[in-house]
Amino acid sequence: MATKPSEPAAQTLNRGGAFLTAACTPDDVFTPADLTDDQRLIGRTAEEFVAKEVVPNIPELEQHKEGLMAEMLKKAGELGLLGGAIPEEYGGAALDKVSATILAEKLAGYASFAVSHGGHAGIGTIPIVYFGTEEQKTLFLPKIATGEKLACYCLSEPQAGSDALAARTRAVLSPDGKSWILNGQKMWITNGGFADVFTVFAKVDGEKFSCFIVEKGTPGFSVGAEEKKMGIKGSSTVPIFFENAAIPKENLLHEVGRGHIVAFNTLNVGRFSLGAYCLGGAKHVLAAASKYAKERTAFGKSISEFGLIKAKLGEMAIRIYAVESMIYRSAGMVSAAVAEPKSGADKTQQAMQVLEEYAIESSISKVAGSETADYCVDEAVQIFGGYGYHEDYPVARAYRDSRINRIFEGTNEINRMLIIQMLMKRAMAGVLPLIPAAMKLADEVLSGPSFEESPSGAFAEEERSLAQAKKIFLLAAGSAVQKYREQLSDRQEIVAALANIAMDVYAMESSLRRAQKSSAVRGENAGALSDAARVFVYDAMDRVEKEARAALAATVDGDTLLTQLAVLRRFAKHSPLDTISMRRRIADAVLAQDRYPFEGR
Ligand SMILES: Cc1cc2nc3c(=O)[nH]c(=O)nc-3n(C[C@H](O)[C@H](O)[C@H](O)COP(=O)(O)OP(=O)(O)OC[C@H]3O[C@@H](n4cnc5c(N)ncnc54)[C@H](O)[C@@H]3O)c2cc1C
């Protein structure tokens, strides 16, 4: 990262959500080309582990062979693939965010394994790392790092999923004050069938939301039968039950009444990684679709020669490129902020604060990652035709497995709401200069079209589109906030439209800066990677305009609406681009390698 955090401009740039207002250069943005040899090695180790140890066992894992997934996780532990989030003094690898991201991405060769890994090494581990006492950390983390003890995270209940704080599970202190007595039920617990350590959320005295560590074998604690799921069938998902289950008093995690802090900070980490697992999964189906398209013939030629098949392969690669650009950019920002020396600050606490800072980017990673993966599995099934619908071929499973990602770790609806809620909160607190930026834009609109200096160079049109898309966000968000104020959260469709614009802005900028950085180094301006950035920015601009139009029409009316729409049209204008030819060129790059063509670039 070339930014110097001590400079005021850089400080703004390094704030979560700052992409909507601050300008950045290609050098400010971390890209996969910046991965160190060590980070690439972590990725290769993870990929080889899944290919050699996990993939041969898929048929039995899908049949839920007793103990097999736990065995896979323990093997991963032997290789050091479970302790990424754990500090070294507790036996972990203390991976930086970029390393953790490539690790998650490359474990995605089998979705059920990726989900089990995330349930253990992510959301199952993080609560103890961030909030555990010294004794709790010493007792649990070394064994969690090796896989000797497997972990899980127990927040959801039958009546409380998105609305997690409506949990009914209760905890009361025993009359002798030595234990907590838990009663209630949790649902959908990933790894619950074989886990040893359960992070459980319950309300003390039915009121104060709190968090506890429960160990397997606790009397009164039991695990229900495996749920019959649509996909990720190799993973364990069970309900768990507490009937006067007594756990030691010292197993309270963090403080009574502060369980929500544990829950939400943990999900924040989980969401980020979920995007990375989805990215890895999407790359796998693209590779499978490319190979199949070349082998399959119809009408006397390989189906890969048909324009409509190329369009699919090209679009899959473009969307993967955009999501990869965002996720690694965010990971780079987190890594840089955590690495920044802070006198007296505990490294773990600093990491948690940094992740909180980038909670908007974490939600974007989750939503964009899961929707890109779903798009890719759907198109992969289409490329396989009837065989895509057959369980003997790999994409049918990928299709079923992918669907959960839009649901867990906060549904995509909830995450869209969160993106805007967090942006607004930061704007109101003056952390993000969204209000001055919106006021400046209002002045600009009033004074009519300006004759600002136009961007020049190879990506001039994309540069202009990006700047205009940021203005469109301010235009639509400014109008909506002015009209609805505190009631904006009740206008969910408008909020979602704003979130979609914000996500596209982040994707446009991340894709463009990566292409510019790559072009500067490799001089590959005409290459497929640049094409991917150009097509993405072009299409995103159309989406941004459409979302803003809908949001404005639901916000203002009459002459005000007509004026706003005229401004929107002016901002959204972009020169035509032959995206069909460019998408074909990208598809050819996929077909030449039978995989995602911009790996590590
Ligand atoms: C396979 C699997 C594994 C899981 N693993 C775990 C785990 O390890 N630990 C754990 O604690 N949980 C886990 N979950 C639970 C998961 O996190 C929840 O299913 C999820 O949070 C959604 O909650 P819900 O199912 O109750 O749906 P609901 O909350 O009832 O949502 C139903 C629909 O309503 C929408 N909705 C809800 N509230 C709003 C709102 N305010 N505004 C707009 N729309 C809204 C949702 O987006 C969704 O579309 C898992 C679930 C599954 C299926």
PDBQT file of the ligand as one rigid body, heavy atoms in Angstrom, charges set to zero:
ROOT
HETATM    1  C1  LIG A 701     -27.102 -24.521   6.366  1.00  0.00    +0.000 C 
HETATM    2  C2  LIG A 701     -27.198 -23.460   7.398  1.00  0.00    +0.000 A 
HETATM    3  C3  LIG A 701     -26.155 -23.258   8.270  1.00  0.00    +0.000 A 
HETATM    4  C4  LIG A 701     -26.257 -22.295   9.277  1.00  0.00    +0.000 A 
HETATM    5  N1  LIG A 701     -25.234 -22.157  10.190  1.00  0.00    +0.000 NA
HETATM    6  C5  LIG A 701     -25.434 -21.371  11.286  1.00  0.00    +0.000 A 
HETATM    7  C6  LIG A 701     -24.487 -21.381  12.360  1.00  0.00    +0.000 A 
HETATM    8  O1  LIG A 701     -23.459 -22.056  12.309  1.00  0.00    +0.000 OA
HETATM    9  N2  LIG A 701     -24.768 -20.621  13.454  1.00  0.00    +0.000 N 
HETATM   10  C7  LIG A 701     -25.891 -19.856  13.550  1.00  0.00    +0.000 A 
HETATM   11  O2  LIG A 701     -26.067 -19.196  14.557  1.00  0.00    +0.000 OA
HETATM   12  N3  LIG A 701     -26.793 -19.818  12.522  1.00  0.00    +0.000 NA
HETATM   13  C8  LIG A 701     -26.600 -20.555  11.416  1.00  0.00    +0.000 A 
HETATM   14  N4  LIG A 701     -27.522 -20.553  10.396  1.00  0.00    +0.000 N 
HETATM   15  C9  LIG A 701     -28.713 -19.726  10.521  1.00  0.00    +0.000 C 
HETATM   16  C10 LIG A 701     -28.722 -18.552   9.571  1.00  0.00    +0.000 C 
HETATM   17  O3  LIG A 701     -27.777 -17.607   9.980  1.00  0.00    +0.000 OA
HETATM   18  C11 LIG A 701     -30.158 -18.016   9.498  1.00  0.00    +0.000 C 
HETATM   19  O4  LIG A 701     -30.916 -18.980   8.796  1.00  0.00    +0.000 OA
HETATM   20  C12 LIG A 701     -30.217 -16.668   8.824  1.00  0.00    +0.000 C 
HETATM   21  O5  LIG A 701     -29.636 -15.692   9.644  1.00  0.00    +0.000 OA
HETATM   22  C13 LIG A 701     -31.662 -16.252   8.492  1.00  0.00    +0.000 C 
HETATM   23  O6  LIG A 701     -32.490 -16.397   9.587  1.00  0.00    +0.000 OA
HETATM   24  P1  LIG A 701     -33.887 -17.179   9.433  1.00  0.00    +0.000 P 
HETATM   25  O7  LIG A 701     -33.596 -18.483   8.794  1.00  0.00    +0.000 OA
HETATM   26  O8  LIG A 701     -34.544 -17.182  10.745  1.00  0.00    +0.000 OA
HETATM   27  O9  LIG A 701     -34.694 -16.311   8.402  1.00  0.00    +0.000 OA
HETATM   28  P2  LIG A 701     -35.589 -15.037   8.753  1.00  0.00    +0.000 P 
HETATM   29  O10 LIG A 701     -34.826 -14.131   9.635  1.00  0.00    +0.000 OA
HETATM   30  O11 LIG A 701     -36.926 -15.486   9.177  1.00  0.00    +0.000 OA
HETATM   31  O12 LIG A 701     -35.703 -14.388   7.314  1.00  0.00    +0.000 OA
HETATM   32  C14 LIG A 701     -36.635 -14.813   6.327  1.00  0.00    +0.000 C 
HETATM   33  C15 LIG A 701     -36.615 -13.800   5.188  1.00  0.00    +0.000 C 
HETATM   34  O13 LIG A 701     -37.031 -12.509   5.684  1.00  0.00    +0.000 OA
HETATM   35  C16 LIG A 701     -36.040 -11.555   5.414  1.00  0.00    +0.000 C 
HETATM   36  N5  LIG A 701     -35.978 -10.605   6.514  1.00  0.00    +0.000 N 
HETATM   37  C17 LIG A 701     -35.881 -10.841   7.832  1.00  0.00    +0.000 A 
HETATM   38  N6  LIG A 701     -35.799  -9.688   8.518  1.00  0.00    +0.000 NA
HETATM   39  C18 LIG A 701     -35.840  -8.696   7.602  1.00  0.00    +0.000 A 
HETATM   40  C19 LIG A 701     -35.784  -7.272   7.659  1.00  0.00    +0.000 A 
HETATM   41  N7  LIG A 701     -35.630  -6.612   8.821  1.00  0.00    +0.000 N 
HETATM   42  N8  LIG A 701     -35.868  -6.586   6.512  1.00  0.00    +0.000 NA
HETATM   43  C20 LIG A 701     -36.008  -7.204   5.334  1.00  0.00    +0.000 A 
HETATM   44  N9  LIG A 701     -36.050  -8.543   5.206  1.00  0.00    +0.000 NA
HETATM   45  C21 LIG A 701     -35.961  -9.276   6.319  1.00  0.00    +0.000 A 
HETATM   46  C22 LIG A 701     -34.735 -12.326   5.285  1.00  0.00    +0.000 C 
HETATM   47  O14 LIG A 701     -33.778 -11.611   4.526  1.00  0.00    +0.000 OA
HETATM   48  C23 LIG A 701     -35.214 -13.591   4.593  1.00  0.00    +0.000 C 
HETATM   49  O15 LIG A 701     -35.297 -13.377   3.218  1.00  0.00    +0.000 OA
HETATM   50  C24 LIG A 701     -27.413 -21.480   9.365  1.00  0.00    +0.000 A 
HETATM   51  C25 LIG A 701     -28.451 -21.671   8.464  1.00  0.00    +0.000 A 
HETATM   52  C26 LIG A 701     -28.378 -22.663   7.507  1.00  0.00    +0.000 A 
HETATM   53  C27 LIG A 701     -29.543 -22.873   6.594  1.00  0.00    +0.000 C 
ENDROOT
TORSDOF 0
